Amino acid sequence: MTGKPPIPRYWWPLWLLALAAGLFVFYVLFTPVWIGIRLVSWLAERRNHAAAIAAAASEAPASGRAQRPG
């Protein structure tokens, strides 16, 4: 069994260009999209949490003290 021949040098610039393009797409284009999705998710969660707190506050007695059954 013989070993693989060395890779010709003329392929290296093409591969490095493809690597650079891939890094650009994932780190420059996709990162802001990912941050935007996370921001929208965080805002929705925060809004839902605030609505839950407001609903719980409207159900609580106004005096802040528990009422006796009766």
N, CA, C and O of each residue as an XYZ file, in Angstrom:
280
protein
N       0.846     -1.175      0.000
C       0.000      0.000      0.000
C       0.894      1.243      0.000
O       1.846      1.345      0.774
N       0.568      2.164     -0.870
C       1.366      3.391     -0.968
C       0.625      4.533     -0.285
O      -0.598      4.498     -0.148
N       1.373      5.542      0.141
C       0.782      6.712      0.783
C       0.124      7.634     -0.233
O       0.305      7.486     -1.441
N      -0.626      8.569      0.273
C      -1.290      9.531     -0.600
C      -0.260     10.521     -1.132
O       0.699     10.852     -0.435
N      -0.448     10.991     -2.347
C       0.475     11.994     -2.873
C       0.241     13.333     -2.173
O      -0.854     13.577     -1.664
N       1.236     14.189     -2.140
C       1.047     15.507     -1.509
C       0.015     16.336     -2.292
O      -0.165     16.156     -3.497
N      -0.641     17.227     -1.588
C      -1.655     18.089     -2.198
C      -0.938     19.168     -3.006
O      -0.011     19.801     -2.501
N      -1.352     19.386     -4.249
C      -0.706     20.420     -5.061
C      -0.881     21.801     -4.440
O      -1.919     22.105     -3.853
N       0.130     22.616     -4.576
C       0.118     23.947     -3.954
C      -0.942     24.870     -4.545
O      -1.365     25.813     -3.875
N      -1.380     24.631     -5.765
C      -2.372     25.528     -6.370
C      -3.746     25.378     -5.740
O      -4.600     26.239     -5.956
N      -3.999     24.325     -4.971
C      -5.281     24.179     -4.288
C      -5.349     24.989     -2.987
O      -6.443     25.345     -2.549
N      -4.221     25.281     -2.372
C      -4.214     25.950     -1.078
C      -4.905     27.316     -1.100
O      -5.701     27.588     -0.201
N      -4.642     28.188     -2.078
C      -5.362     29.475     -2.067
C      -6.877     29.313     -2.183
O      -7.629     30.053     -1.550
N      -7.327     28.349     -2.989
C      -8.759     28.131     -3.118
C      -9.360     27.661     -1.788
O     -10.428     28.132     -1.397
N      -8.705     26.762     -1.107
C      -9.204     26.267      0.173
C      -9.185     27.360      1.239
O     -10.113     27.471      2.040
N      -8.142     28.150      1.243
C      -8.078     29.244      2.218
C      -9.142     30.296      1.928
O      -9.707     30.876      2.855
N      -9.419     30.547      0.655
C     -10.482     31.480      0.289
C     -11.845     30.939      0.732
O     -12.675     31.695      1.238
N     -12.079     29.651      0.546
C     -13.331     29.039      1.000
C     -13.445     29.102      2.525
O     -14.527     29.355      3.055
N     -12.350     28.876      3.221
C     -12.353     28.974      4.686
C     -12.658     30.400      5.132
O     -13.451     30.608      6.051
N     -12.030     31.383      4.485
C     -12.280     32.785      4.829
C     -13.736     33.157      4.570
O     -14.343     33.869      5.370
N     -14.303     32.682      3.456
C     -15.710     32.971      3.158
C     -16.625     32.343      4.204
O     -17.590     32.969      4.643
N     -16.326     31.114      4.602
C     -17.130     30.458      5.630
C     -17.049     31.173      6.968
O     -18.066     31.331      7.645
N     -15.873     31.604      7.357
C     -15.719     32.347      8.609
C     -16.478     33.665      8.556
O     -17.106     34.071      9.535
N     -16.417     34.329      7.406
C     -17.149     35.589      7.247
C     -18.646     35.361      7.409
O     -19.313     36.107      8.126
N     -19.172     34.343      6.753
C     -20.618     34.077      6.819
C     -21.035     33.763      8.248
O     -22.006     34.335      8.742
N     -20.330     32.876      8.916
C     -20.762     32.452     10.239
C     -20.511     33.496     11.315
O     -21.350     33.672     12.199
N     -19.375     34.196     11.265
C     -19.065     35.125     12.346
C     -19.511     36.546     12.083
O     -19.742     37.292     13.035
N     -19.641     36.953     10.829
C     -20.025     38.333     10.535
C     -21.504     38.434     10.205
O     -22.166     39.375     10.642
N     -22.034     37.493      9.450
C     -23.442     37.572      9.058
C     -24.372     36.881     10.049
O     -25.420     37.431     10.388
N     -24.015     35.698     10.519
C     -24.918     34.948     11.381
C     -24.917     35.433     12.830
O     -25.931     35.286     13.512
N     -23.829     36.001     13.321
C     -23.778     36.445     14.719
C     -24.803     37.538     15.015
O     -25.509     37.426     16.017
N     -24.927     38.594     14.196
C     -25.975     39.583     14.488
C     -27.381     38.994     14.422
O     -28.253     39.397     15.191
N     -27.612     38.051     13.518
C     -28.925     37.398     13.451
C     -29.177     36.630     14.743
O     -30.264     36.711     15.314
N     -28.185     35.891     15.199
C     -28.332     35.117     16.433
C     -28.569     36.044     17.629
O     -29.417     35.761     18.476
N     -27.825     37.146     17.700
C     -28.009     38.095     18.801
C     -29.403     38.708     18.738
O     -30.034     38.907     19.777
N     -29.896     39.010     17.535
C     -31.245     39.546     17.390
C     -32.301     38.567     17.859
O     -33.251     38.962     18.535
N     -32.155     37.307     17.514
C     -33.110     36.282     17.961
C     -33.080     36.170     19.476
O     -34.133     36.078     20.107
N     -31.902     36.177     20.066
C     -31.791     36.092     21.524
C     -32.411     37.323     22.184
O     -33.048     37.204     23.231
N     -32.231     38.512     21.580
C     -32.794     39.740     22.141
C     -34.324     39.698     22.117
O     -34.970     40.055     23.102
N     -34.897     39.269     21.004
C     -36.356     39.155     20.912
C     -36.879     38.149     21.933
O     -37.904     38.389     22.572
N     -36.186     37.030     22.088
C     -36.586     36.023     23.063
C     -36.516     36.583     24.487
O     -37.404     36.341     25.304
N     -35.458     37.326     24.768
C     -35.296     37.900     26.108
C     -36.392     38.923     26.382
O     -36.947     38.963     27.480
N     -36.703     39.751     25.386
C     -37.754     40.751     25.581
C     -39.115     40.093     25.773
O     -39.908     40.546     26.598
N     -39.395     39.029     25.022
C     -40.665     38.325     25.179
C     -40.765     37.687     26.562
O     -41.819     37.730     27.196
N     -39.676     37.101     27.020
C     -39.674     36.492     28.347
C     -39.862     37.544     29.432
O     -40.579     37.323     30.408
N     -39.220     38.676     29.253
C     -39.338     39.752     30.237
C     -40.768     40.303     30.259
O     -41.315     40.591     31.323
N     -41.367     40.447     29.068
C     -42.739     40.937     28.982
C     -43.706     39.954     29.632
O     -44.620     40.362     30.349
N     -43.507     38.666     29.386
C     -44.352     37.639     29.981
C     -44.205     37.631     31.499
O     -45.190     37.473     32.220
N     -42.992     37.800     31.977
C     -42.739     37.830     33.416
C     -43.421     39.041     34.051
O     -44.005     38.926     35.129
N     -43.353     40.204     33.392
C     -43.995     41.408     33.918
C     -45.507     41.249     33.933
O     -46.166     41.714     34.863
N     -46.066     40.598     32.916
C     -47.513     40.370     32.884
C     -47.932     39.421     34.003
O     -48.987     39.609     34.609
N     -47.129     38.419     34.279
C     -47.445     37.479     35.357
C     -47.403     38.185     36.707
O     -48.244     37.928     37.569
N     -46.440     39.062     36.895
C     -46.349     39.810     38.154
C     -47.552     40.741     38.303
O     -48.116     40.860     39.391
N     -47.947     41.401     37.206
C     -49.101     42.299     37.264
C     -50.381     41.522     37.554
O     -51.230     41.998     38.307
N     -50.531     40.345     36.975
C     -51.716     39.528     37.240
C     -51.745     39.063     38.687
O     -52.805     39.046     39.313
N     -50.599     38.689     39.218
C     -50.543     38.248     40.610
C     -50.825     39.414     41.549
O     -51.456     39.228     42.590
N     -50.368     40.611     41.196
C     -50.599     41.777     42.046
C     -52.073     42.170     42.046
O     -52.583     42.640     43.063
N     -52.763     41.987     40.923
C     -54.181     42.359     40.875
C     -55.043     41.360     41.641
O     -56.143     41.706     42.073
N     -54.571     40.143     41.815
C     -55.319     39.141     42.569
C     -55.071     39.246     44.070
O     -55.870     38.738     44.856
N     -53.991     39.888     44.484
C     -53.658     39.996     45.905
C     -54.578     41.017     46.579
O     -55.051     41.943     45.919
N     -54.837     40.868     47.864
C     -55.638     41.862     48.595
C     -54.943     43.222     48.595
O     -53.716     43.307     48.631
N     -55.736     44.268     48.554
C     -55.176     45.623     48.474
C     -54.433     46.010     49.750
O     -53.462     46.764     49.688
N     -54.875     45.502     50.918
C     -54.255     45.894     52.166
C     -52.902     45.229     52.386
O     -52.093     45.685     53.193
N     -52.672     44.142     51.653
C     -51.423     43.434     51.837
C     -51.494     42.403     52.939
O     -50.556     41.626     53.119
N     -52.596     42.380     53.687
C     -52.774     41.404     54.746
C     -53.758     40.321     54.288
O     -54.672     40.592     53.509
N     -53.568     39.151     54.758
C     -54.469     38.040     54.385
C     -55.825     38.262     55.042
O     -55.903     38.679     56.197
N     -56.868     37.987     54.314
C     -58.202     38.124     54.858
C     -58.625     36.833     55.542
O     -58.244     35.737     55.132
N     -59.434     36.993     56.611
C     -59.940     35.829     57.311
C     -61.129     35.250     56.564
O     -61.965     35.984     56.037
N     -61.194     33.928     56.526
C     -62.378     33.358     55.888
C     -63.615     33.657     56.728
O     -63.570     33.669     57.958
N     -64.695     33.893     56.041
C     -65.752     34.144     56.750
C     -66.952     34.541     57.079
O     -67.345     34.422     58.239
